[in-house]
Structure formats: C-alpha cells, structure tokens
Amino acid sequence: MTDDSTASEYTTDLATALRESGIELADEQIELLDQYRDLLWKWNEQLNLTRHTTLEKFVTRDMVDSWELAKLLGKRERILDIGTGGGVPGLVLAICRPDLRVSVCESVLKKAKVVEAIVVELGLSVSVYACRAEEVLELQTFDTLVARGVAALAKILRWLEPHWNAFDRLLLIKGRKWVEERGEARHVGLLKKLELRKAATYLTPRTDAESVILSITHVKK
C-alpha cells in the first residue's frame, strides 16, 4: 500500500496520471472523468460509495481496472454492471467507451439514486436500475455482465445460476484470492456447467499487486 508521504508526491493532474498509467483518452473524455470523480467524492461525504478518495487510487484502481475491462468488450456490446456502488466500472466504461450500451444496477436504493443523479448531471446514456441483478435479468438480456468487488465468486455464481439465458458471459475483476474463490465454487458444484478462464492479468501501478479479469461462460450442450 502507498503511504501518505508517497501519495502526497502523486501528480494532481488527471490527464498526466492517466497517461502515466498507460490510459490514452480524448480531452473531452478526461474532462468528463474528472467531473465524475469530483461528483463521486462529493457524494461520498454523505454516503459510503468508495474507499478510493485520492487521485492516485482513482487512477491506479478505478481507472486501470475499468480500462483493462474495456479492452475485452466488443463494439456496441450491451453491458450490465452488477452492484455498481458509486459507478465503477459501469460509468467509467460509458465514458471511456461511448459505443457501449451500458446499464448499471445497485440494490441499495440510496446508492442507486446517487448514481442516477451523476448520470443525469454528466449527460451519460446509461440505464440505472435500483434493484438486484437477478431482477434486471428477468426483464432484459445482455451480452456481458461485469462486476468488481461485489462478492465472492461462489456467491455471484449462485445468484446468477438461473439466469444464464439472459446473458452470454460474465467478466469479474478479482485480486489475488481468485484461485481460492475458484476452488470454493468448484467444491460446491457451481462450475460444473461453466467455463472459467483468465481473460486478462495485470499489475496495479505503484503497488505491483496482481489483478485478473475472469471470463465465465455457460457451456451449452
């Protein structure tokens, strides 16, 4: 982890910070991301939306995770971010990849209302659902579901088990415990009809902590 003295040396310019992390975006996208970050942090003073309340954490965690995820998504894919919290990765994807058709869901009503307010203020074309993912999947279909930090793998797979007819694949951002979580899911039989593979592996800048994106699809007979 980065201590306060190291964090204080981090750049205060979002464009520079993004570039140093290998993220290249148009000026208008960077401006929109900066507005999103500002709104998120302001709302966070009233409601617990994120623990990443420094520019360093926003870029090296929220942005890097979302950027790596964006690389795996096809043109105009229909995306549902499950358990979006304060809007990561869903709103970040909508800004970085405006071609995507992004929806987000959040079962905590107060958080969902904040995300909706941010979407409106930024003028984003994002649908916000104030409910659990399972309820959305009863009514809508998607190409890809995405999630970060929502729950352990077994718990997510149990939630989604009856709904694989409503989406094609699941992309999960996970940290070093993913192997342990895979073992647990396998032990309780939740991977029997699923194919799980690592779609991406990358290091978090300034910490070198390894993250993975797991791609999970339903094996159709």
C-alpha positions in Angstrom: 0.0 0.0 0.0 1.1 3.6 -0.6 1.7 5.6 2.5 0.6 9.3 2.9 4.1 10.6 2.1 4.2 8.7 -1.2 0.7 9.7 -2.0 1.5 13.4 -1.5 4.1 13.1 -4.3 1.5 11.9 -6.8 0.5 14.2 -9.6 -2.5 16.4 -9.2 -3.3 16.4 -12.9 -5.7 13.7 -14.1 -4.5 13.7 -17.7 -0.9 13.2 -16.6 -1.9 10.5 -14.2 -3.9 8.6 -16.8 -1.1 8.8 -19.3 1.5 7.5 -16.8 -0.8 4.5 -16.2 -1.0 3.8 -20.0 -4.5 5.2 -20.5 -4.9 7.4 -23.5 -8.2 9.2 -23.9 -9.6 12.3 -25.7 -9.6 15.6 -23.8 -13.3 15.6 -23.5 -13.4 12.2 -22.0 -10.7 13.2 -19.5 -12.8 16.2 -18.6 -15.9 14.0 -18.1 -14.0 11.6 -15.9 -12.7 14.5 -13.8 -16.3 15.7 -13.4 -17.4 12.2 -12.5 -14.6 11.8 -9.9 -15.5 15.2 -8.3 -19.2 14.3 -8.1 -18.4 10.8 -6.7 -16.2 12.2 -3.9 -18.7 14.9 -3.0 -21.5 12.4 -2.7 -19.1 10.1 -0.8 -19.1 12.6 2.1 -22.8 11.8 2.6 -22.9 8.2 1.6 -20.2 5.4 1.6 -19.7 4.9 -2.2 -15.9 4.4 -2.5 -12.7 4.0 -0.5 -10.7 5.4 -3.3 -10.7 9.1 -2.4 -7.3 10.2 -3.7 -6.4 10.8 -7.3 -3.8 8.0 -7.1 -6.4 5.5 -6.0 -8.9 6.7 -8.5 -6.5 6.3 -11.4 -4.5 3.2 -10.3 -7.5 1.3 -9.1 -10.8 2.5 -10.6 -9.5 3.7 -13.9 -6.9 0.9 -14.5 -9.5 -1.8 -13.6 -12.1 -0.3 -15.9 -9.6 0.3 -18.7 -8.4 -3.3 -18.7 -12.1 -4.4 -18.7 -12.9 -2.1 -21.6 -10.2 -3.8 -23.8 -12.2 -7.1 -23.5 -15.5 -5.6 -24.7 -16.7 -5.7 -28.3 -18.2 -2.8 -30.3 -21.7 -1.8 -29.1 -21.9 -4.6 -26.5 -24.8 -4.5 -24.1 -23.3 -4.3 -20.7 -24.8 -4.7 -17.2 -22.6 -3.6 -14.2 -23.9 -5.6 -11.3 -23.6 -4.0 -7.8 -22.2 -0.8 -9.3 -21.8 1.0 -5.9 -20.6 4.5 -6.9 -20.5 3.7 -10.6 -17.3 1.7 -11.1 -16.8 0.1 -13.6 -20.1 0.9 -15.3 -20.0 4.8 -15.5 -16.3 4.7 -16.3 -16.9 2.3 -19.2 -19.6 4.5 -20.5 -17.2 7.5 -20.6 -14.2 5.6 -22.0 -16.2 3.5 -24.5 -19.3 5.6 -25.6 -20.1 2.9 -28.2 -21.1 0.5 -25.4 -24.7 0.2 -24.3 -24.2 0.4 -20.6 -26.7 -0.4 -17.8 -25.9 -0.5 -14.1 -27.8 -1.9 -11.1 -27.5 -1.3 -7.4 -29.8 -2.9 -4.8 -29.0 -0.2 -2.2 -31.6 2.4 -3.1 -29.7 5.4 -1.7 -26.6 4.5 -3.8 -28.7 3.9 -6.9 -30.3 7.3 -6.6 -26.8 8.9 -6.4 -25.6 7.1 -9.5 -28.8 8.2 -11.3 -28.1 11.8 -10.3 -24.5 11.6 -11.5 -25.6 10.0 -14.8 -28.1 12.9 -15.3 -25.6 15.6 -14.4 -22.9 14.2 -16.7 -25.4 13.6 -19.5 -24.4 9.9 -19.9 -26.5 7.4 -21.8 -26.7 4.8 -19.0 -29.7 3.0 -17.6 -29.7 2.8 -13.8 -31.7 0.0 -12.0 -32.4 0.3 -8.3 -32.6 -3.4 -7.7 -30.7 -6.7 -7.7 -29.2 -8.0 -10.9 -31.5 -11.0 -10.9 -34.5 -8.8 -11.2 -33.0 -7.0 -14.2 -32.2 -10.3 -15.8 -35.8 -11.3 -15.6 -36.7 -8.5 -17.9 -33.6 -7.7 -20.0 -30.9 -9.5 -21.9 -27.2 -8.5 -22.2 -24.1 -9.5 -24.0 -21.8 -9.2 -20.9 -22.2 -8.8 -17.2 -19.3 -7.1 -15.3 -18.6 -6.7 -11.7 -15.8 -5.6 -9.3 -15.7 -6.2 -5.5 -19.3 -7.3 -5.3 -19.0 -10.7 -3.6 -17.0 -14.0 -3.6 -17.2 -16.0 -6.9 -19.4 -18.7 -5.4 -21.9 -16.2 -4.2 -22.1 -14.4 -7.5 -22.5 -17.7 -9.4 -25.2 -18.8 -7.1 -27.1 -15.6 -7.7 -26.8 -15.8 -11.5 -27.3 -19.6 -11.8 -30.9 -19.4 -13.0 -30.3 -16.6 -15.4 -27.7 -17.7 -17.9 -30.2 -17.5 -20.7 -30.3 -13.7 -20.2 -26.6 -13.0 -20.9 -23.6 -14.5 -22.8 -20.7 -14.1 -20.4 -19.6 -12.7 -17.0 -16.4 -10.7 -16.6 -15.2 -10.4 -13.0 -12.3 -8.2 -11.7 -10.6 -10.1 -9.0 -7.5 -9.9 -6.8 -5.0 -12.4 -5.5 -7.7 -14.6 -3.8 -9.3 -15.6 -7.1 -7.7 -19.1 -7.1 -9.1 -19.7 -3.6 -12.5 -18.5 -4.7 -12.5 -20.7 -7.8 -11.7 -23.7 -5.6 -14.6 -22.9 -3.3 -17.0 -22.5 -6.3 -15.8 -25.8 -7.8 -16.1 -27.6 -4.4 -19.8 -26.7 -4.2 -20.5 -27.6 -7.8 -21.1 -24.2 -9.2 -18.6 -24.6 -12.1 -19.9 -27.9 -13.5 -21.7 -26.3 -16.4 -19.4 -23.3 -16.8 -16.1 -22.5 -18.4 -13.8 -20.2 -16.5 -10.6 -18.7 -17.8 -8.4 -15.7 -17.2 -9.1 -13.1 -19.8 -6.5 -10.7 -18.5 -3.8 -10.3 -15.9 -2.2 -7.0 -15.0 -0.4 -5.2 -12.2 -1.8 -2.3 -10.3 0.5 0.7 -10.9 2.7 1.8 -7.9 1.8 -1.3 -5.9 2.5 -4.2 -8.3 -0.4 -6.1 -6.9 -1.7 -8.6 -9.4 -5.3 -8.4 -10.6 -7.1 -10.7 -13.0 -10.3 -10.5 -15.1 -12.1 -13.8 -15.1 -14.3 -14.7 -18.1 -17.1 -17.1 -17.3 -19.4 -18.6 -19.9 -22.2 -21.2 -19.8 -21.4 -24.5 -21.6 -24.3 -25.2 -23.8 -24.9 -28.8 -24.8 
